[in-house]
Amino acid sequence: MNVQIRRIGPEGLDLQESFPVEFIELTEKDVLHFVAPFDVKANVIRAEDEVVVRITAKSCFESFCSRCLEEVKQDWRAECTLTFDAKEYAEFIEMDEDIRQELVLNLPIHILCQADCKGLCIDCGANLNKKKCTHKHAVISGQ
């Protein structure tokens, strides 16, 4: 995604681009992988000698629940702001690598199939969302 500095008017500039799933260098072999392109919208404004870019990205990923190990497919959204020194750039700013890095930083770390996932029984391995077992389970809050 490029922005020509001279095209940024007083009202700002809106850009939109779609990046393939390979953009962030995750594949189907990774525990978390994206299954839809990244739809990226950027609002670009110039404030004196700075160019400020507000980014919103959307996609969809597949992974496994951190508690019960069930397959999960979820929509994903990230927002970030990039700032560039306009004096360092003659004509345009190439933002692809900066956007890629921000998307990677916003990847989910703790994925749940549902907010109240009960996980697996530590004794028999039963998925406690689907069935009850006879073992006593301590409730651990904050996970």
N, C-alpha and C positions, 0 to 999 in steps of 0.2 A: 504494500500500500504506500503510494507516494503522494506527497502533497507539495504542490508548487507554492512557494512562499508568497509570490506576487498575486496569486489567486485568492488569498485569504482577505476577504473584505471586512468592513466594520461589523457586519452581522455574523461573521464566521463562515465556516464551510462545513458541509455535511458530506461524508464519504461512506461508501458501503462496498464491501468486497466479501467474497466467499473463498475460504481456504480449504484445501482438501484435508482429510483426516491425517495424512502423512506429514502435515505441516509441523506438528509438535513431536514427531519422531517416535510415536508409540505404535506398536503393531498388535495384531491379534494374539501374538505370543505373550504380550504383557498382561499382567493381572487386570489392569484397567486399560481399555482401549475404546476409542471413539468410533461410532458407527454412522455418524452424520457429519457433513462438512461444517466448518466453523463459519457462521454468519457473523461478520464483524461490522459494526457501525462505529463511525468515528465523528465526533464533533470537534472541529479545529478552530481555535481562536488565537489571535495574536494580541499579546499584551506587552506593549513596548518592544523590548528585545527578546521576548520569549514567545515560543509557540506552545500552546497548551492543547493537548489532545485527550479528550474523554472517550474512552473505548468501552463498548458493550459487545460481548461475544456470547453466542449461543451455539449449542450443539447437543449431542446425545451420546452417552457412553454405556458400555456394558462392563460389569465387574462381578464381584462376589460380596455378599454381606459380611461385614467384619465379625459379626456375632454368630450367625447360623450357617454361613457358607452357601446360602442359596444364591442362585444367579440373580443379578439385579440389572435392570435397564432403566436409566434415569435421564431426564433432561438436565442440562447443565448450563449455567450462566455465570459469566464473570464480568466484573467491571473494574476498570483501572484508569489511572490518569498518567499520561506521559508528558514530560516537559522538555523542550529542546531550546537551546540557546540559538536564536535566529542568526546571530553574527557568525556562527560556525558553519553555516550552510549558505552556499552561493545562490542556487536556484530552487532546489527541492530537498525535501527530507524523506529518506527511505526508512520506513518504520517497521518493515516485516520482522526483522530480528528482534526488535524491542517488543513488538506485539507477541511474538512466539514465546519469549522469555516470561512475559507477564502471564500468558495463558498457562504455562508450565507451573509457575508459582501459585496459580489459583486452582490447581488440580485438587480434587477432594482426597483427603488422607484417610478419613474414617467413614466408610460407606455402610449405610444400613438399609435393609430391605424395607423397614418401617421404623418410625421413631421409637416405638416401644418393643422392638424385637427382643425376645426372651433368650435367644441364643440356643446353645446345645447343653444337654445334661453332661456334667463333667464325669459322671460315672458310666452311663450307658451310651452316650452320644446321640440321644434322641433330640430331634428338633422340637423344642418346647413351644414353638408357635403352632405346631401341627398336632402334637399329642402330649399327654401328661405321662409321666413315669412315676414310679413309687419312691424314688430317691428324694431326700429332703434337699432343697436348694436355698442357699442363703441369698437374700436379695442384696445386690450391690448397687448402691445409688451412685449417680454421677458418671456412668459409663454410657 
